[in-house]
Amino acid sequence: MSTLPGSSGAQASHPRTLLDLGCGPAALRRLLPADIAYYGADLTAEALPPGRESDRFAVADLNADADPFPGRTFDVLVVSGMFEYVRDPRAFLTLVRRKTRPGGHLVLTYLNRWHHRELRARLLHRAPTYPDPHINFISIAEAARGIKASGFVIESYAMLSAGQRVLPVVPGTLHFPLNVLARTFVFVCRRL
């Protein structure tokens, strides 16, 4: 993570701070260089890692527009596997923009609920393959529009299969029918 893709000029510097929204046990922290200040936020204290530093972790209901670290912005925000749980994606992306410093980056991943297995289960009125409380069923095109409307530029994106293979992506297309094979969508964005 020496620089982020698409960075240029002053933005090409090494990120110094990272906020992981929906961090859970903070598994990402173990993968980062030691010189990146890691911050994490999740819905409940039980989800956060035990023995955590109180100034680096916060409990915040992001559906209630709670600001986990008031007055702070971060070089990188990571939203991995929790975007599908937010009730109001536009309000959430507005919060994410406020927390990202100008020129900073957002890395957003989420499960594709339009995946062929999910579609088949819904059509046959069967329990979904992921019987958890996902709220959103956002397509890649809807996510891209929301990200752009929130003041971010999408620098790259990918679709991953259930086996975590990267599927081909053509910028500016809806990727149908290939997107029904994607299990996860990944966006790397820069705040304007």
C-alpha positions as CSV (number, residue, x, y, z in Angstrom):
1,M,0.0,0.0,0.0
2,S,2.8,2.4,-0.8
3,T,0.5,4.3,-3.2
4,L,-3.0,3.8,-4.4
5,P,-4.0,3.2,-8.0
6,G,-4.8,6.3,-10.0
7,S,-2.9,8.6,-7.6
8,S,-0.9,11.4,-9.0
9,G,1.0,14.4,-7.8
10,A,0.4,15.2,-4.2
11,Q,-2.1,12.3,-3.9
12,A,0.7,9.8,-4.7
13,S,2.0,10.0,-1.1
14,H,1.9,7.0,1.3
15,P,-1.4,6.9,3.2
16,R,-1.0,7.6,6.9
17,T,-4.5,7.0,8.3
18,L,-7.1,4.4,7.5
19,L,-10.7,4.1,8.8
20,D,-12.2,0.6,8.5
21,L,-16.0,0.9,8.7
22,G,-17.6,-2.3,9.8
23,C,-14.2,-3.5,11.0
24,G,-15.3,-6.4,13.2
25,P,-12.3,-8.0,14.8
26,A,-10.0,-5.7,12.8
27,A,-8.4,-8.4,10.6
28,L,-7.4,-5.8,8.0
29,R,-5.1,-4.1,10.6
30,R,-2.8,-7.1,10.7
31,L,-2.2,-6.8,6.9
32,L,-1.2,-3.1,6.9
33,P,2.3,-1.6,7.3
34,A,3.0,-0.5,10.9
35,D,3.2,3.2,9.9
36,I,-0.4,3.4,8.8
37,A,-2.6,4.6,11.7
38,Y,-5.5,2.1,11.8
39,Y,-9.0,3.2,13.1
40,G,-12.0,0.9,13.2
41,A,-15.7,1.3,13.8
42,D,-18.5,-1.2,14.1
43,L,-22.1,-1.4,15.3
44,T,-21.4,-3.1,18.7
45,A,-18.6,-3.3,21.1
46,E,-18.8,-7.1,21.0
47,A,-17.8,-7.0,17.3
48,L,-14.6,-5.0,18.0
49,P,-11.4,-6.7,18.9
50,P,-10.7,-7.4,22.6
51,G,-7.9,-5.3,24.2
52,R,-8.4,-2.6,21.6
53,E,-7.1,1.0,22.0
54,S,-10.0,3.2,23.0
55,D,-8.9,6.1,20.9
56,R,-8.6,3.9,17.7
57,F,-11.9,2.1,17.9
58,A,-15.5,3.3,18.0
59,V,-19.0,1.9,18.3
60,A,-21.2,3.7,15.8
61,D,-24.6,3.0,14.2
62,L,-23.8,4.0,10.7
63,N,-27.5,3.7,9.8
64,A,-28.2,6.5,12.2
65,D,-25.5,8.8,10.5
66,A,-23.3,8.4,13.6
67,D,-19.9,9.9,13.1
68,P,-17.4,7.4,14.7
69,F,-14.6,9.9,15.0
70,P,-16.0,13.5,15.0
71,G,-13.8,16.1,13.4
72,R,-11.4,13.6,11.8
73,T,-10.8,12.8,8.2
74,F,-8.8,9.9,6.9
75,D,-6.5,9.1,3.9
76,V,-8.3,5.8,3.2
77,L,-11.7,4.5,4.1
78,V,-12.5,0.8,3.8
79,V,-16.0,-0.4,3.6
80,S,-15.8,-4.1,3.2
81,G,-18.8,-6.4,3.4
82,M,-21.1,-3.9,5.2
83,F,-22.5,-1.7,2.4
84,E,-25.3,-4.2,1.9
85,Y,-26.5,-3.6,5.5
86,V,-27.0,0.2,5.3
87,R,-30.6,1.4,5.1
88,D,-29.9,4.6,3.1
89,P,-26.9,4.2,0.8
90,R,-26.9,7.9,-0.3
91,A,-26.8,9.1,3.3
92,F,-24.1,6.5,4.1
93,L,-22.0,7.6,1.1
94,T,-22.4,11.2,2.3
95,L,-21.0,10.2,5.7
96,V,-18.1,8.3,4.0
97,R,-17.3,11.4,1.9
98,R,-17.2,13.6,5.1
99,K,-14.8,11.1,6.7
100,T,-12.5,11.0,3.6
101,R,-9.9,13.8,3.2
102,P,-10.0,15.6,-0.1
103,G,-7.9,13.5,-2.5
104,G,-8.3,10.5,-0.2
105,H,-9.5,7.1,-1.2
106,L,-12.5,4.8,-0.6
107,V,-12.2,1.1,-1.0
108,L,-15.8,-0.4,-1.1
109,T,-16.7,-4.0,-1.4
110,Y,-20.1,-5.6,-1.2
111,L,-21.9,-8.9,-1.9
112,N,-23.9,-9.0,-5.1
113,R,-27.4,-10.0,-4.2
114,W,-28.2,-10.3,-7.9
115,H,-25.8,-13.3,-8.1
116,H,-27.3,-16.2,-10.0
117,R,-27.7,-18.4,-6.9
118,E,-29.6,-15.6,-5.1
119,L,-31.8,-14.9,-8.1
120,R,-32.7,-18.6,-8.4
121,A,-33.5,-18.9,-4.7
122,R,-35.8,-15.8,-4.9
123,L,-37.6,-17.0,-8.1
124,L,-38.2,-20.4,-6.5
125,H,-39.3,-18.8,-3.2
126,R,-36.5,-20.6,-1.4
127,A,-34.3,-19.3,1.4
128,P,-31.4,-17.3,0.0
129,T,-27.9,-18.8,0.1
130,Y,-27.0,-16.0,2.7
131,P,-30.0,-15.9,5.1
132,D,-28.6,-12.9,7.0
133,P,-30.2,-9.4,7.3
134,H,-28.9,-7.9,4.1
135,I,-30.9,-4.8,3.4
136,N,-29.6,-3.6,0.0
137,F,-29.9,-5.3,-3.4
138,I,-27.7,-2.8,-5.2
139,S,-26.5,-3.4,-8.8
140,I,-23.0,-2.5,-9.9
141,A,-24.6,0.4,-12.0
142,E,-26.6,1.7,-9.0
143,A,-23.5,1.6,-6.8
144,A,-21.4,3.4,-9.4
145,R,-24.0,6.2,-9.7
146,G,-24.3,6.6,-6.0
147,I,-20.5,6.7,-5.5
148,K,-20.1,9.4,-8.3
149,A,-23.1,11.4,-6.9
150,S,-21.4,11.5,-3.5
151,G,-18.3,13.2,-4.8
152,F,-16.0,10.3,-5.6
153,V,-14.3,9.3,-8.9
154,I,-14.2,5.6,-9.5
155,E,-10.5,4.8,-10.3
156,S,-11.0,1.1,-10.7
157,Y,-13.5,-1.7,-10.0
158,A,-13.7,-5.4,-10.2
159,M,-16.1,-8.3,-10.0
160,L,-15.1,-11.4,-8.1
161,S,-16.6,-14.9,-8.6
162,A,-17.7,-17.0,-5.7
163,G,-14.3,-18.7,-6.0
164,Q,-12.6,-15.2,-5.8
165,R,-11.6,-15.2,-9.4
166,V,-11.5,-11.8,-11.0
167,L,-14.1,-11.5,-13.8
168,P,-13.5,-9.3,-16.8
169,V,-14.8,-5.7,-16.5
170,V,-15.4,-3.3,-19.3
171,P,-15.7,0.3,-18.0
172,G,-19.0,2.0,-18.6
173,T,-21.0,-1.2,-19.2
174,L,-23.6,-2.9,-17.0
175,H,-21.9,-6.3,-17.4
176,F,-25.1,-8.2,-17.9
177,P,-25.2,-11.2,-18.0
178,L,-21.6,-11.5,-16.6
179,N,-22.6,-9.6,-13.4
180,V,-24.9,-12.5,-12.3
181,L,-21.7,-14.6,-12.0
182,A,-20.0,-12.0,-9.7
183,R,-20.3,-12.7,-6.0
184,T,-18.5,-9.5,-4.9
185,F,-18.1,-6.1,-6.3
186,V,-15.0,-4.0,-5.5
187,F,-14.6,-0.3,-6.1
188,V,-11.5,1.9,-5.5
189,C,-12.5,5.6,-5.5
190,R,-10.9,9.0,-5.0
191,R,-12.6,11.8,-3.2
192,L,-12.8,15.0,-5.3
